[in-house]
């Protein structure tokens, strides 16, 4: 066992760690409600781990 500090720095208390990837802006409307509804469903994938993404 070592008394040395951990190799990876921790975020100071009260500060949230920066997200790994920046937020993606919502897509622009296409004018076709069916397409807009389908594309809107893809926004849910951003918060899921890659292993939970739907396979295409």
Phi and psi restraints in degrees (range 20) as a CNS / XPLOR table:
assign (resid 1 and name C) (resid 2 and name N)
       (resid 2 and name CA) (resid 2 and name C) 1.0 -121.1 20.0 2
assign (resid 2 and name N) (resid 2 and name CA)
       (resid 2 and name C) (resid 3 and name N) 1.0 148.0 20.0 2
assign (resid 2 and name C) (resid 3 and name N)
       (resid 3 and name CA) (resid 3 and name C) 1.0 -92.3 20.0 2
assign (resid 3 and name N) (resid 3 and name CA)
       (resid 3 and name C) (resid 4 and name N) 1.0 1.1 20.0 2
assign (resid 3 and name C) (resid 4 and name N)
       (resid 4 and name CA) (resid 4 and name C) 1.0 -72.2 20.0 2
assign (resid 4 and name N) (resid 4 and name CA)
       (resid 4 and name C) (resid 5 and name N) 1.0 153.8 20.0 2
assign (resid 4 and name C) (resid 5 and name N)
       (resid 5 and name CA) (resid 5 and name C) 1.0 -65.8 20.0 2
assign (resid 5 and name N) (resid 5 and name CA)
       (resid 5 and name C) (resid 6 and name N) 1.0 154.8 20.0 2
assign (resid 5 and name C) (resid 6 and name N)
       (resid 6 and name CA) (resid 6 and name C) 1.0 -62.6 20.0 2
assign (resid 6 and name N) (resid 6 and name CA)
       (resid 6 and name C) (resid 7 and name N) 1.0 151.5 20.0 2
assign (resid 6 and name C) (resid 7 and name N)
       (resid 7 and name CA) (resid 7 and name C) 1.0 -66.8 20.0 2
assign (resid 7 and name N) (resid 7 and name CA)
       (resid 7 and name C) (resid 8 and name N) 1.0 -36.5 20.0 2
assign (resid 7 and name C) (resid 8 and name N)
       (resid 8 and name CA) (resid 8 and name C) 1.0 -95.3 20.0 2
assign (resid 8 and name N) (resid 8 and name CA)
       (resid 8 and name C) (resid 9 and name N) 1.0 126.4 20.0 2
assign (resid 8 and name C) (resid 9 and name N)
       (resid 9 and name CA) (resid 9 and name C) 1.0 -71.1 20.0 2
assign (resid 9 and name N) (resid 9 and name CA)
       (resid 9 and name C) (resid 10 and name N) 1.0 145.4 20.0 2
assign (resid 9 and name C) (resid 10 and name N)
       (resid 10 and name CA) (resid 10 and name C) 1.0 -99.1 20.0 2
assign (resid 10 and name N) (resid 10 and name CA)
       (resid 10 and name C) (resid 11 and name N) 1.0 151.9 20.0 2
assign (resid 10 and name C) (resid 11 and name N)
       (resid 11 and name CA) (resid 11 and name C) 1.0 -69.6 20.0 2
assign (resid 11 and name N) (resid 11 and name CA)
       (resid 11 and name C) (resid 12 and name N) 1.0 140.3 20.0 2
assign (resid 11 and name C) (resid 12 and name N)
       (resid 12 and name CA) (resid 12 and name C) 1.0 -59.5 20.0 2
assign (resid 12 and name N) (resid 12 and name CA)
       (resid 12 and name C) (resid 13 and name N) 1.0 151.4 20.0 2
assign (resid 12 and name C) (resid 13 and name N)
       (resid 13 and name CA) (resid 13 and name C) 1.0 -58.0 20.0 2
assign (resid 13 and name N) (resid 13 and name CA)
       (resid 13 and name C) (resid 14 and name N) 1.0 138.1 20.0 2
assign (resid 13 and name C) (resid 14 and name N)
       (resid 14 and name CA) (resid 14 and name C) 1.0 92.1 20.0 2
assign (resid 14 and name N) (resid 14 and name CA)
       (resid 14 and name C) (resid 15 and name N) 1.0 -14.9 20.0 2
assign (resid 14 and name C) (resid 15 and name N)
       (resid 15 and name CA) (resid 15 and name C) 1.0 -105.0 20.0 2
assign (resid 15 and name N) (resid 15 and name CA)
       (resid 15 and name C) (resid 16 and name N) 1.0 131.6 20.0 2
assign (resid 15 and name C) (resid 16 and name N)
       (resid 16 and name CA) (resid 16 and name C) 1.0 -83.7 20.0 2
assign (resid 16 and name N) (resid 16 and name CA)
       (resid 16 and name C) (resid 17 and name N) 1.0 143.9 20.0 2
assign (resid 16 and name C) (resid 17 and name N)
       (resid 17 and name CA) (resid 17 and name C) 1.0 -66.8 20.0 2
assign (resid 17 and name N) (resid 17 and name CA)
       (resid 17 and name C) (resid 18 and name N) 1.0 144.1 20.0 2
assign (resid 17 and name C) (resid 18 and name N)
       (resid 18 and name CA) (resid 18 and name C) 1.0 -66.6 20.0 2
assign (resid 18 and name N) (resid 18 and name CA)
       (resid 18 and name C) (resid 19 and name N) 1.0 142.1 20.0 2
assign (resid 18 and name C) (resid 19 and name N)
       (resid 19 and name CA) (resid 19 and name C) 1.0 -63.2 20.0 2
assign (resid 19 and name N) (resid 19 and name CA)
       (resid 19 and name C) (resid 20 and name N) 1.0 150.6 20.0 2
assign (resid 19 and name C) (resid 20 and name N)
       (resid 20 and name CA) (resid 20 and name C) 1.0 -64.7 20.0 2
assign (resid 20 and name N) (resid 20 and name CA)
       (resid 20 and name C) (resid 21 and name N) 1.0 -37.9 20.0 2
assign (resid 20 and name C) (resid 21 and name N)
       (resid 21 and name CA) (resid 21 and name C) 1.0 -126.5 20.0 2
assign (resid 21 and name N) (resid 21 and name CA)
       (resid 21 and name C) (resid 22 and name N) 1.0 144.7 20.0 2
assign (resid 21 and name C) (resid 22 and name N)
       (resid 22 and name CA) (resid 22 and name C) 1.0 -68.1 20.0 2
assign (resid 22 and name N) (resid 22 and name CA)
       (resid 22 and name C) (resid 23 and name N) 1.0 155.5 20.0 2
assign (resid 22 and name C) (resid 23 and name N)
       (resid 23 and name CA) (resid 23 and name C) 1.0 -66.0 20.0 2
assign (resid 23 and name N) (resid 23 and name CA)
       (resid 23 and name C) (resid 24 and name N) 1.0 143.9 20.0 2
assign (resid 23 and name C) (resid 24 and name N)
       (resid 24 and name CA) (resid 24 and name C) 1.0 -97.6 20.0 2
assign (resid 24 and name N) (resid 24 and name CA)
       (resid 24 and name C) (resid 25 and name N) 1.0 133.3 20.0 2
assign (resid 24 and name C) (resid 25 and name N)
       (resid 25 and name CA) (resid 25 and name C) 1.0 -66.6 20.0 2
assign (resid 25 and name N) (resid 25 and name CA)
       (resid 25 and name C) (resid 26 and name N) 1.0 153.4 20.0 2
assign (resid 25 and name C) (resid 26 and name N)
       (resid 26 and name CA) (resid 26 and name C) 1.0 -63.9 20.0 2
assign (resid 26 and name N) (resid 26 and name CA)
       (resid 26 and name C) (resid 27 and name N) 1.0 149.6 20.0 2
assign (resid 26 and name C) (resid 27 and name N)
       (resid 27 and name CA) (resid 27 and name C) 1.0 -69.6 20.0 2
assign (resid 27 and name N) (resid 27 and name CA)
       (resid 27 and name C) (resid 28 and name N) 1.0 152.8 20.0 2
assign (resid 27 and name C) (resid 28 and name N)
       (resid 28 and name CA) (resid 28 and name C) 1.0 -73.9 20.0 2
assign (resid 28 and name N) (resid 28 and name CA)
       (resid 28 and name C) (resid 29 and name N) 1.0 144.8 20.0 2
assign (resid 28 and name C) (resid 29 and name N)
       (resid 29 and name CA) (resid 29 and name C) 1.0 -60.9 20.0 2
assign (resid 29 and name N) (resid 29 and name CA)
       (resid 29 and name C) (resid 30 and name N) 1.0 143.6 20.0 2
assign (resid 29 and name C) (resid 30 and name N)
       (resid 30 and name CA) (resid 30 and name C) 1.0 -93.0 20.0 2
assign (resid 30 and name N) (resid 30 and name CA)
       (resid 30 and name C) (resid 31 and name N) 1.0 -18.6 20.0 2
assign (resid 30 and name C) (resid 31 and name N)
       (resid 31 and name CA) (resid 31 and name C) 1.0 98.2 20.0 2
assign (resid 31 and name N) (resid 31 and name CA)
       (resid 31 and name C) (resid 32 and name N) 1.0 -15.6 20.0 2
assign (resid 31 and name C) (resid 32 and name N)
       (resid 32 and name CA) (resid 32 and name C) 1.0 -105.9 20.0 2
assign (resid 32 and name N) (resid 32 and name CA)
       (resid 32 and name C) (resid 33 and name N) 1.0 112.7 20.0 2
assign (resid 32 and name C) (resid 33 and name N)
       (resid 33 and name CA) (resid 33 and name C) 1.0 -58.2 20.0 2
assign (resid 33 and name N) (resid 33 and name CA)
       (resid 33 and name C) (resid 34 and name N) 1.0 -31.4 20.0 2
assign (resid 33 and name C) (resid 34 and name N)
       (resid 34 and name CA) (resid 34 and name C) 1.0 -67.9 20.0 2
assign (resid 34 and name N) (resid 34 and name CA)
       (resid 34 and name C) (resid 35 and name N) 1.0 -42.7 20.0 2
assign (resid 34 and name C) (resid 35 and name N)
       (resid 35 and name CA) (resid 35 and name C) 1.0 -67.9 20.0 2
assign (resid 35 and name N) (resid 35 and name CA)
       (resid 35 and name C) (resid 36 and name N) 1.0 -43.7 20.0 2
assign (resid 35 and name C) (resid 36 and name N)
       (resid 36 and name CA) (resid 36 and name C) 1.0 -60.1 20.0 2
assign (resid 36 and name N) (resid 36 and name CA)
       (resid 36 and name C) (resid 37 and name N) 1.0 -40.0 20.0 2
assign (resid 36 and name C) (resid 37 and name N)
       (resid 37 and name CA) (resid 37 and name C) 1.0 -66.3 20.0 2
assign (resid 37 and name N) (resid 37 and name CA)
       (resid 37 and name C) (resid 38 and name N) 1.0 -41.0 20.0 2
assign (resid 37 and name C) (resid 38 and name N)
       (resid 38 and name CA) (resid 38 and name C) 1.0 -66.3 20.0 2
assign (resid 38 and name N) (resid 38 and name CA)
       (resid 38 and name C) (resid 39 and name N) 1.0 -43.0 20.0 2
assign (resid 38 and name C) (resid 39 and name N)
       (resid 39 and name CA) (resid 39 and name C) 1.0 -68.9 20.0 2
assign (resid 39 and name N) (resid 39 and name CA)
       (resid 39 and name C) (resid 40 and name N) 1.0 -35.7 20.0 2
assign (resid 39 and name C) (resid 40 and name N)
       (resid 40 and name CA) (resid 40 and name C) 1.0 -61.8 20.0 2
assign (resid 40 and name N) (resid 40 and name CA)
       (resid 40 and name C) (resid 41 and name N) 1.0 -34.0 20.0 2
assign (resid 40 and name C) (resid 41 and name N)
       (resid 41 and name CA) (resid 41 and name C) 1.0 -64.5 20.0 2
assign (resid 41 and name N) (resid 41 and name CA)
       (resid 41 and name C) (resid 42 and name N) 1.0 -25.7 20.0 2
assign (resid 41 and name C) (resid 42 and name N)
       (resid 42 and name CA) (resid 42 and name C) 1.0 -69.6 20.0 2
assign (resid 42 and name N) (resid 42 and name CA)
       (resid 42 and name C) (resid 43 and name N) 1.0 -23.1 20.0 2
assign (resid 42 and name C) (resid 43 and name N)
       (resid 43 and name CA) (resid 43 and name C) 1.0 -62.7 20.0 2
assign (resid 43 and name N) (resid 43 and name CA)
       (resid 43 and name C) (resid 44 and name N) 1.0 -25.9 20.0 2
assign (resid 43 and name C) (resid 44 and name N)
       (resid 44 and name CA) (resid 44 and name C) 1.0 -68.1 20.0 2
assign (resid 44 and name N) (resid 44 and name CA)
       (resid 44 and name C) (resid 45 and name N) 1.0 -21.8 20.0 2
assign (resid 44 and name C) (resid 45 and name N)
       (resid 45 and name CA) (resid 45 and name C) 1.0 -69.4 20.0 2
assign (resid 45 and name N) (resid 45 and name CA)
       (resid 45 and name C) (resid 46 and name N) 1.0 -26.2 20.0 2
assign (resid 45 and name C) (resid 46 and name N)
       (resid 46 and name CA) (resid 46 and name C) 1.0 -59.2 20.0 2
assign (resid 46 and name N) (resid 46 and name CA)
       (resid 46 and name C) (resid 47 and name N) 1.0 -31.1 20.0 2
assign (resid 46 and name C) (resid 47 and name N)
       (resid 47 and name CA) (resid 47 and name C) 1.0 -90.8 20.0 2
assign (resid 47 and name N) (resid 47 and name CA)
       (resid 47 and name C) (resid 48 and name N) 1.0 -4.9 20.0 2
assign (resid 47 and name C) (resid 48 and name N)
       (resid 48 and name CA) (resid 48 and name C) 1.0 -98.9 20.0 2
assign (resid 48 and name N) (resid 48 and name CA)
       (resid 48 and name C) (resid 49 and name N) 1.0 148.5 20.0 2
assign (resid 48 and name C) (resid 49 and name N)
       (resid 49 and name CA) (resid 49 and name C) 1.0 -63.7 20.0 2
assign (resid 49 and name N) (resid 49 and name CA)
       (resid 49 and name C) (resid 50 and name N) 1.0 151.1 20.0 2
assign (resid 49 and name C) (resid 50 and name N)
       (resid 50 and name CA) (resid 50 and name C) 1.0 -55.3 20.0 2
assign (resid 50 and name N) (resid 50 and name CA)
       (resid 50 and name C) (resid 51 and name N) 1.0 -35.1 20.0 2
assign (resid 50 and name C) (resid 51 and name N)
       (resid 51 and name CA) (resid 51 and name C) 1.0 -62.9 20.0 2
assign (resid 51 and name N) (resid 51 and name CA)
       (resid 51 and name C) (resid 52 and name N) 1.0 -20.9 20.0 2
assign (resid 51 and name C) (resid 52 and name N)
       (resid 52 and name CA) (resid 52 and name C) 1.0 -95.9 20.0 2
assign (resid 52 and name N) (resid 52 and name CA)
       (resid 52 and name C) (resid 53 and name N) 1.0 -1.3 20.0 2
assign (resid 52 and name C) (resid 53 and name N)
       (resid 53 and name CA) (resid 53 and name C) 1.0 -67.0 20.0 2
assign (resid 53 and name N) (resid 53 and name CA)
       (resid 53 and name C) (resid 54 and name N) 1.0 150.5 20.0 2
assign (resid 53 and name C) (resid 54 and name N)
       (resid 54 and name CA) (resid 54 and name C) 1.0 -73.3 20.0 2
assign (resid 54 and name N) (resid 54 and name CA)
       (resid 54 and name C) (resid 55 and name N) 1.0 131.4 20.0 2
assign (resid 54 and name C) (resid 55 and name N)
       (resid 55 and name CA) (resid 55 and name C) 1.0 -78.2 20.0 2
assign (resid 55 and name N) (resid 55 and name CA)
       (resid 55 and name C) (resid 56 and name N) 1.0 134.4 20.0 2
